[in-house]
């Protein structure tokens, strides 16, 4: 079974950065994320596997 998607708040806590920065990274496609909805107040979710892969890429660089 796959893990549930993470909220920006959960990712911010894990990365120890502000939630606003996580949302900015989602909007700019710097962080792999899934956009739910088409409004200005879109909901972002992050797949834990994508986050782990993204972190490993940053660590190796």
Secondary structure, DSSP 8 states (H G I E B T S, - for coil): -----EEHHHHHHHHTS-HHHHHHHHHTTSS--EEE-SSTT-EEEE-HHHHHHHHHHHHH-
